Amino acid sequence: MRKLFVAVLAALALSSGAASAQEAWPARAVRVIVPSSPGGGTDVFGRILAQALTEQMKQTFLVDNKPGASGNIGADIVAKAEPDGYTMLVASNSSLGINPVLLKNMPFDADRDLVAVSRGVMAPMVVVATPATGWKTMKDLVAAGKANPEKFFYGSAGVGSPPYIGVRMIEEATGARFTHVPYKGVAPAYQDLLSGRLHFMYPDLATIDQHIKAGKVVALAVNQKTPLLPNVPTLAEAGIDVRAWTSFSVMMPGKTPPAIVAKLSAEIQKALRKPAVVQRLEQQALIPVHDTPQEFAAELRKEREHWGAFIRKNGITPD
């Protein structure tokens, strides 16, 4: 009887200790893995969020860029990290919504090894071309892709990315054909776009807007209306039916305690409602999404179904 009593006390002590640890989270710096190179939309959002959480929670959230393998290198680090709340992932839907239905040999189980925290933000996408092409509208781009199939080059962060699949959708909808050049991130792709090695791209607006304003690229169409480009038509207005979008979201290791997941999600929503943070996001054309972990998980399942159907229909395979 005495042994049973001691065991019960020990269990209660452990339970109380675990609860206290969770309540105290974060007690030290949190590593924020961004699975892309610096300068891209994922990195921009990751740094805005990390700074906001650092100020709000009085604990350091430190961005660590781990690009490569269409985001899988960074995502795999988080999937295999200790589920103690001190490693989180800020990734695009390329890593979270497309890779799991595109790649046959994922280094981790996307459903088991990662847990949804917050969808974070949506990022409008824009088709941009170099001034040297002379293209002013989507009609110009499509006509060029029909008259000279595969002569014109576009870049993306790889086959498992919305900018790539978005162009493939444009090809399917119009009959135009272009040549894809994959990169390890959008930042190096931008360098080739601005130098004229690429003719066009379909990136998120967050990191290309400065080049549009500077006249280094021409905006032909957006996937949704945005006040940053009020006079640029949508793809739908240009007569092209394409459902491709970019989002930047937050995940944690799959076995992270639910209390920590819920707390981080709540803190993210609190941060994304602060006027100063909203202003910074708006300047980057990023739109906050205020959802729960459960709502984000449900949307992620729907997204994988959407991308998966297009990938299977068109026989898209990794680079």
NUGUTI-370342 format. One record per residue (C-alpha): residue number from 1; residue in one letter; x, y, z. Coordinates in steps of 0.05 Angstrom, whole numbers, plus 5000, padded with zeros to 4 digits. Layout:
<pts>
seq type x y z
NUM A X Y Z
...
</pts>
This chain:
<pts>
seq type x y z
1 M 5000 5000 5000
2 R 5057 5046 5018
3 K 5091 5031 4951
4 L 5027 5048 4914
5 F 5021 5113 4952
6 V 5093 5133 4936
7 A 5082 5115 4862
8 V 5020 5158 4859
9 L 5057 5217 4891
10 A 5113 5209 4841
11 A 5065 5208 4782
12 L 5030 5270 4807
13 A 5097 5305 4816
14 L 5117 5287 4745
15 S 5050 5310 4718
16 S 5055 5375 4757
17 G 5126 5386 4732
18 A 5106 5375 4659
19 A 5047 5422 4666
20 S 5091 5475 4697
21 A 5142 5467 4641
22 Q 5088 5476 4589
23 E 5059 5537 4626
24 A 5129 5567 4629
25 W 5141 5558 4554
26 P 5182 5589 4524
27 A 5236 5590 4578
28 R 5292 5597 4526
29 A 5304 5616 4454
30 V 5260 5584 4400
31 R 5292 5563 4334
32 V 5250 5585 4274
33 I 5269 5541 4214
34 V 5255 5575 4147
35 P 5267 5523 4091
36 S 5286 5574 4038
37 S 5341 5623 4023
38 P 5340 5694 4052
39 G 5301 5744 4012
40 G 5242 5702 3992
41 G 5170 5710 4015
42 T 5176 5654 4067
43 D 5237 5688 4097
44 V 5203 5756 4097
45 F 5143 5730 4135
46 G 5187 5687 4181
47 R 5228 5747 4202
48 I 5167 5792 4213
49 L 5134 5738 4255
50 A 5198 5722 4294
51 Q 5209 5794 4312
52 A 5136 5803 4333
53 L 5137 5741 4377
54 T 5204 5761 4408
55 E 5176 5828 4428
56 Q 5109 5800 4450
57 M 5133 5739 4490
58 K 5198 5769 4517
59 Q 5237 5710 4491
60 T 5281 5703 4429
61 F 5253 5672 4365
62 L 5313 5663 4320
63 V 5306 5651 4244
64 D 5351 5597 4216
65 N 5349 5590 4139
66 K 5356 5518 4115
67 P 5341 5519 4039
68 G 5342 5462 3990
69 A 5301 5402 3964
70 S 5240 5446 3952
71 G 5236 5461 4027
72 N 5244 5389 4050
73 I 5312 5399 4082
74 G 5286 5450 4131
75 A 5220 5415 4142
76 D 5256 5349 4156
77 I 5298 5384 4210
78 V 5234 5405 4246
79 A 5199 5337 4235
80 K 5258 5302 4270
81 A 5269 5355 4324
82 E 5253 5345 4397
83 P 5178 5360 4406
84 D 5192 5407 4465
85 G 5167 5472 4434
86 Y 5235 5500 4418
87 T 5236 5486 4344
88 M 5183 5512 4296
89 L 5176 5514 4220
90 V 5154 5573 4178
91 A 5143 5545 4108
92 S 5105 5559 4044
93 N 5050 5514 4019
94 S 5102 5487 3971
95 S 5132 5448 4029
96 L 5068 5434 4066
97 G 5014 5426 4012
98 I 5050 5404 3949
99 N 5112 5362 3968
100 P 5071 5309 4005
101 V 5030 5295 3943
102 L 5087 5305 3893
103 L 5145 5267 3923
104 K 5142 5191 3929
105 N 5200 5187 3978
106 M 5189 5241 4031
107 P 5242 5240 4086
108 F 5187 5245 4138
109 D 5112 5232 4145
110 A 5078 5299 4135
111 D 5016 5279 4174
112 R 5051 5244 4232
113 D 5116 5283 4241
114 L 5089 5354 4236
115 V 5030 5387 4271
116 A 4992 5447 4245
117 V 4997 5511 4286
118 S 4974 5569 4242
119 R 4964 5583 4168
120 G 4998 5650 4180
121 V 4987 5692 4118
122 M 4964 5687 4046
123 A 5008 5720 3993
124 P 4980 5746 3928
125 M 5017 5722 3866
126 V 5034 5762 3805
127 V 5057 5745 3735
128 V 5117 5790 3718
129 A 5158 5796 3655
130 T 5223 5831 3638
131 P 5215 5896 3599
132 A 5258 5868 3543
133 T 5202 5820 3524
134 G 5157 5878 3506
135 W 5098 5842 3539
136 K 5047 5887 3571
137 T 4989 5838 3583
138 M 4975 5764 3592
139 K 4951 5764 3520
140 D 5022 5782 3498
141 L 5054 5728 3541
142 V 5005 5674 3517
143 A 5014 5695 3444
144 A 5089 5689 3451
145 G 5083 5621 3484
146 K 5039 5596 3427
147 A 5080 5625 3370
148 N 5147 5600 3398
149 P 5133 5541 3444
150 E 5186 5530 3497
151 K 5229 5588 3472
152 F 5214 5632 3533
153 F 5241 5615 3602
154 Y 5210 5622 3671
155 G 5239 5606 3739
156 S 5213 5580 3805
157 A 5238 5549 3870
158 G 5227 5480 3839
159 V 5173 5434 3813
160 G 5142 5431 3882
161 S 5124 5505 3884
162 P 5061 5545 3869
163 P 5099 5590 3819
164 Y 5117 5529 3778
165 I 5049 5495 3782
166 G 5015 5562 3770
167 V 5051 5569 3703
168 R 5034 5497 3686
169 M 4961 5515 3699
170 I 4967 5576 3653
171 E 4996 5530 3599
172 E 4938 5481 3608
173 A 4886 5537 3605
174 T 4916 5572 3544
175 G 4955 5522 3502
176 A 5019 5564 3508
177 R 5084 5528 3525
178 F 5145 5553 3563
179 T 5211 5525 3590
180 H 5220 5518 3665
181 V 5285 5533 3702
182 P 5286 5509 3775
183 Y 5324 5544 3830
184 K 5337 5530 3904
185 G 5297 5591 3923
186 V 5263 5651 3892
187 A 5319 5700 3909
188 P 5369 5669 3860
189 A 5313 5663 3808
190 Y 5300 5738 3816
191 Q 5373 5752 3800
192 D 5367 5716 3733
193 L 5300 5749 3719
194 L 5327 5818 3731
195 S 5389 5803 3689
196 G 5346 5779 3631
197 R 5365 5706 3634
198 L 5292 5690 3650
199 H 5234 5721 3612
200 F 5180 5717 3665
201 M 5159 5688 3732
202 Y 5096 5678 3773
203 P 5121 5692 3844
204 D 5087 5719 3906
205 L 5081 5794 3907
206 A 5116 5802 3974
207 T 5186 5801 3947
208 I 5177 5824 3875
209 D 5136 5887 3889
210 Q 5199 5930 3898
211 H 5223 5910 3829
212 I 5155 5925 3798
213 K 5156 5995 3828
214 A 5227 6005 3803
215 G 5206 5987 3733
216 K 5254 5927 3730
217 V 5196 5880 3714
218 V 5126 5890 3687
219 A 5065 5863 3724
220 L 5018 5828 3675
221 A 4966 5797 3721
222 V 4952 5779 3794
223 N 4916 5719 3822
224 Q 4873 5764 3866
225 K 4860 5838 3873
226 T 4910 5876 3916
227 P 4914 5950 3934
228 L 4988 5948 3918
229 L 4973 5937 3845
230 P 4903 5968 3836
231 N 4909 5975 3760
232 V 4935 5905 3745
233 P 4880 5857 3723
234 T 4869 5789 3753
235 L 4881 5725 3714
236 A 4806 5715 3714
237 E 4796 5783 3683
238 A 4847 5764 3630
239 G 4804 5703 3614
240 I 4850 5652 3647
241 D 4821 5605 3699
242 V 4878 5586 3746
243 R 4874 5565 3820
244 A 4944 5573 3847
245 W 4962 5611 3910
246 T 5018 5619 3961
247 S 5013 5618 4036
248 F 5065 5619 4092
249 S 5048 5577 4152
250 V 5073 5551 4219
251 M 5083 5479 4240
252 M 5117 5444 4298
253 P 5143 5373 4309
254 G 5087 5323 4309
255 K 5089 5303 4383
256 T 5094 5374 4410
257 P 5047 5379 4471
258 P 4978 5406 4450
259 A 4982 5460 4503
260 I 5045 5489 4471
261 V 5015 5484 4401
262 A 4952 5521 4425
263 K 4993 5574 4461
264 L 5037 5588 4401
265 S 4977 5591 4355
266 A 4943 5641 4402
267 E 5006 5683 4407
268 I 5012 5684 4331
269 Q 4941 5708 4323
270 K 4953 5761 4376
271 A 5015 5785 4339
272 L 4981 5786 4271
273 R 4928 5832 4298
274 K 4976 5886 4324
275 P 4972 5949 4282
276 A 5048 5954 4273
277 V 5053 5882 4250
278 V 4992 5889 4204
279 Q 5024 5950 4173
280 R 5089 5912 4159
281 L 5050 5854 4129
282 E 5008 5901 4085
283 Q 5072 5933 4059
284 Q 5092 5863 4036
285 A 5023 5847 4008
286 L 5014 5792 4061
287 I 4944 5778 4086
288 P 4937 5749 4157
289 V 4895 5686 4166
290 H 4865 5679 4235
291 D 4851 5605 4244
292 T 4859 5552 4297
293 P 4906 5493 4290
294 Q 4846 5449 4275
295 E 4821 5496 4220
296 F 4890 5500 4189
297 A 4898 5425 4189
298 A 4831 5417 4154
299 E 4850 5469 4101
300 L 4917 5435 4091
301 R 4882 5369 4075
302 K 4838 5404 4023
303 E 4898 5439 3993
304 R 4935 5373 3984
305 E 4875 5345 3948
306 H 4874 5405 3901
307 W 4947 5403 3883
308 G 4948 5327 3880
309 A 4892 5324 3829
310 F 4929 5372 3782
311 I 4995 5336 3792
312 R 4966 5268 3776
313 K 4926 5294 3717
314 N 4987 5325 3685
315 G 5038 5272 3704
316 I 5082 5322 3741
317 T 5144 5291 3772
318 P 5201 5320 3813
319 D 5263 5351 3780
</pts>
